[in-house]
Amino acid sequence: MTIDMSQFFQVFFEETEELLAEMEKLLLAVDVSNPDPEDLNAIFRAAHSIKGGSSTFGITDLGEVTHVLETLLDRIRKGETALTADHVEAFLAAKDVLKMQLDGHRLGTAVDLEEVGDVRMLLQSLSEVHVPMPVAVIPVAPEIPADGGVFAHRFHIELPETSERDIDALASELGLLGTIVRSRLPDQRAVFELATNESAADIIALCSFVLDPDALIITLLPAPASASDAELGYGFFEPADSRFGNLTPAAAGTRQEQDQESQQGYGFFAPFVPQGKTDAPPEVVIEHEPAALPVTESHLDAVAAQGTGEADKRAHQRRETDKAASAEASSIRVSIEKVDQLINLVGELVITQAMIEQRTDTLDPMKHERLLDSVSQLTRNTRDLQEAVMSIRMMQMDYVFARFPRMVRDLATKLGKKVDFVTVGAATELDKGLIERIVDPLTHLVRNSIDHGIETPAIRLAGGKNETGRLSLSAGHQGGNIVIEVSDDGGGLNRERILQKAAENGLAVSDDMTDPEVWQLIFAPGFSTADIVTDVSGRGVGMDVVKRNITAMGGVVDIRSAKGFGTTISIALPLTLAILDGMSIRVGDEVYILPLGYVVESLQPRLADVKEISGQGQVIKVRGEYLPLIPLHQMFGIAPRYTHPSEGIVVILESEGRKAGLFVDDLVGQQQVVVKNLESNYRKVAGISGATILGDGGVSLIVDVAALLRSSRQTTDETIFS
């Protein structure tokens, strides 16, 4: 049967990217002097899985690199070669190359073949320096059962005439199932002796990716006499007291069919056929050949149940494996398009529920008690459903944080600095749409902290500090927002230097400015305090883009700094852009929505608190502070109900540290609204960030408060926004 493997390509790409990220994480944390064997095995398994998947899908360039990488990793994890810092550097370089090749196949980006060749040569050169393997029986994989006991089965596997490349590939794959010994028959055909807990059907399924399974001859042998024999691989060549026959693919029965179906669904775990011959271990030629008799189910049952204690242990292991498999099966991959469609449908449901609730407000509660109770229940269920569906889009900040340890390590090395990088709150969740857009701003802030914030070891020691600087990246919830902080214990911001540079750039500055006002100057376009331009920073671009991007996401950037003690840059973002808590306001016949996060308070001012500034519009006095007054009806060219602020309502808004009063006719209420993208459905409108549908079916526009405050100049004869 022909299988269309293209349907699995996307899954392979995603899993390979996850494996590469996990490999990098382990490599950055590994202790070179005393590596954890489990970490080495995990790194090896990641490379092995990538190699197998790339072979299955015919992506040979990934397979060629991972084959050399896997060979070196295998020698290190077996203790044949000691892990060194050079190995770690080479593995990280290989990870970068594999990511570049993966992006080439996935996104069509360019691949630097020279860099690929350099990494392969580097890995190959490191592979050539290793301790020679013993010339006797060679276990390909030293793993033994978790309980330290005897393997359940021993199989004698005869291969047909095949290439050394295929033999090496099968030896590597079968070695993962248990303990394997390679040898030769008199006619020079390859023979494997395998001690394993897997079934013959598993062996056949694995071999079928490389060889014709009908050409295999698999013989079941008696179990080893002792645990030590099983662990060391000895005793395989002793004549058997009783003869067992060959197990052919047909004898595997329905188990093999099930395995084949499983392989079709997860073909990326298939073995990889190396492109070049690897170093084959020394071979032992045997002078006899086990006889072959049919293997029956009773034979298999007898071998599988040797010893009640062992059977119980294996049964327990199978139960634990089933539990693990069940846990894995509890999660599925769903495309983001389907999630967005579900969220949109739930949003429509919320709007419909609001319409029903609004229409039932006019009913007599005594006459329609049961109906109103049902509507209340619908409201509660709709809110619960909305929160549950929105949680699907939430992703942990670890998705963002995981990419920084490598960047910090490389940049610190390049700048000759020592940096201890710490992350806090990686499990904090944020909307997927925001979490992807926050990566670039955070990258720039982290680079700035290393380049401008943390000093060199010599300067830190001279200042009485530890030579290793500390850089932390944290995330946590505060109310309806998530606050992300980039903090360092470096030299802090230089107030005098910033004021000097700002004056040189033509910015309005004064010595009376507060520290927070001075710190905000670094977000001005083209601002930089660097004396020289490097490939890291100094061109005056970046910080203004950071603030612009954060503001576009409805966020706020705040800076706290103390000279000599470090700097903390804080970013506050809404948890999601799909739904927001809003305040409904009325101007004339129109109803607008103000995001509640910008609203400080609302009030009806006294006539004496409103002042007119010649040529500058009006200001309002609030607790001794004068704030600019923004008449919303002038901004949008609407005929208002009231023309003087003392007759209407003033809503105090705050954004980016700036406050202003918004003059409106009336407050309608507070509600949670579903945000609709106005630009994709109509066009971009200045001063408007989106739209929503009200309970009565009408469309209400969501005010872009940040843009409103930035353009807070007033005019009486023309509108600012049109």
C-alpha angles and dihedrals in degrees: 000000000000115000123205100223094183090086089066097047095092091050090050092050093050095046092046090052090051091049092050091050091049091048091053092048092053093045092052091051099042119117104229094199094049111013120192108245090219091057091049090050091049092051090048092049091051092053091044093052092049090050093050094047094047090052092050092053095041094247093143098170091065090044093053093054095042091048092060090040092050092049092056093044090050092055092048095049090049091053094245091120127029117238113247136180088255089060092052091049090049092048092050090049089050090051090054091050092048090050089050091050091046091052088049091059095036102040103016093243122156120275121211101224091186091058090047091052092048092053092048091051091048092052091044092052091050090048092057092064106074143117111272115250120243116272095230131063110346121203105208093203120024096203115126130186115296092245092051092242135127122295113253098232142027119202132190107211121193117194125206119241105296143148124285088241092061092044091053091048093051092046090054094047098043090046088067090063095059139296118340135189123196122213143151134246119222089262087056095248113146120253130193126198107201129189109194147141091230126097129251088251089060090053092049092048091051095047093047091075090065107023139027102271091214089064093058122099111203119184125189112226131195116275116265117270096235142012091249091057090052094047095048097039095238128140097043095117099054114112111259119245091220127030124238124189137233118286109218127191090259090060091059090073124184092344090071092049090053091049091051091052089050091050091051090057095045104029093151090080091063120120120269122236107221117234093221136031115268127210104287115216119243112280132224116214114218123206100209137054125213113247119244127236128161115277113224131197089253090058091052092046092049093052093043092052101047106144121006092238093052091047091052091049092050091047089052090049091051091051091051090048091050090051091051091048090049091051091051091049090055091078128060136188114245126181116247090237091065091048091050090049090052091049091050091051092049088049090055089049090053090052092049091049090052090052092052092047092050093050093049093053089083094054123103106256091213096052096040101034096133093047092050091048089053091050090051090051090049090052092052093046092047092052091049091048091048093052092046093050093045089054088063090068092050117106130186118255087236085083086068101031094053093070096057106067091069093045092048091048095049096043094047090051091049093051094043094244134131115227131180106205118204130180125200128188098017088155092061110117129227134174112277092233090058098038092061093049094048094061097081096047091048091048091056093047093050092049090049092051092054096042102038105015111044114060129221116271092255094053092045092051091048089053093052095256132126110271089235113076123215123230119181132188115195138174132190143152122261112179109305093342138077116227118208118190132193108196133176135176094223132120097299127223119315107229096194093047092050093049091048093051092044091053090048089053092053097252119149106252138157138183089244092067116118120240094254089053091050092048090054089062091075088069092063113116112266094010118145135149094199115119094206134033116239135171087261102052146320104103095101095242125113111048093067088049090049092056093043092052093046091048091050088058091053092257137133129222121212130181129206119181141163121191110252094008105070144255135273121198113194125198120193115196134175112252092239140003094210097075130022139177108245143182115228114222131182128220114176106315094335128095119208132185122231115198103245092223090072096046116100100172143318129232146161106241126219118246091246092056093063114082131185118223113200110252092352104077126233135327130195127218113227116177093331094314122109115219128186113254119226116198103208092201090062092048093056100027097245127154103242130210091225128033100189123063093226089065096048137035129283117207114202110221130188129195132158090357092303124116131201139164119243114209113215136159100240147344114246101185147276123281145151111256134195109234117228122194107245096188095058092046100039122349139292112287120197113242093017123098099183146318140252139194117244128218092263091056095255123132118244124192121228112228118233096226096184092055090044093056093045089055097040096139112122135217133182101205104041139031125249094212124039 
